[in-house]
């Protein structure tokens, strides 16, 4: 039963951190960095 409780708390903590990242606008920053890295690999950026 302890394992299930620990897994539940970790899932709740993970969901809270994902929600905080979305609230702070991090998906846009991650997308911009990914596009920049991709363009550098191709040789355009």
C-alpha positions in Angstrom: 0.0 0.0 0.0 2.9 2.4 0.7 4.1 2.0 -2.9 0.8 3.0 -4.3 0.7 6.1 -2.0 4.2 7.1 -3.1 3.3 6.7 -6.7 0.2 8.8 -6.2 2.1 11.6 -4.5 4.7 11.5 -7.3 2.0 11.7 -10.0 0.4 14.7 -8.2 3.7 16.5 -7.8 4.5 15.8 -11.5 1.1 17.2 -12.6 1.6 20.2 -10.4 5.0 21.0 -11.9 3.7 20.5 -15.5 0.9 22.8 -14.7 3.3 25.4 -13.3 5.4 25.2 -16.4 2.5 25.7 -18.7 1.2 28.6 -16.5 4.7 30.3 -16.8 4.7 30.0 -20.6 7.5 27.4 -20.8 6.1 25.5 -23.8 6.7 28.5 -26.1 10.3 28.7 -24.8 10.9 25.0 -25.4 9.5 25.2 -28.9 11.7 28.2 -29.8 14.8 26.4 -28.5 13.9 23.2 -30.4 13.4 25.1 -33.6 16.7 26.9 -33.2 18.6 23.7 -32.5 16.9 22.0 -35.5 17.9 24.9 -37.8 21.5 24.7 -36.6 21.6 21.0 -37.4 20.5 21.6 -40.9 22.9 24.5 -41.3 20.4 27.3 -41.8 20.6 28.9 -38.3 
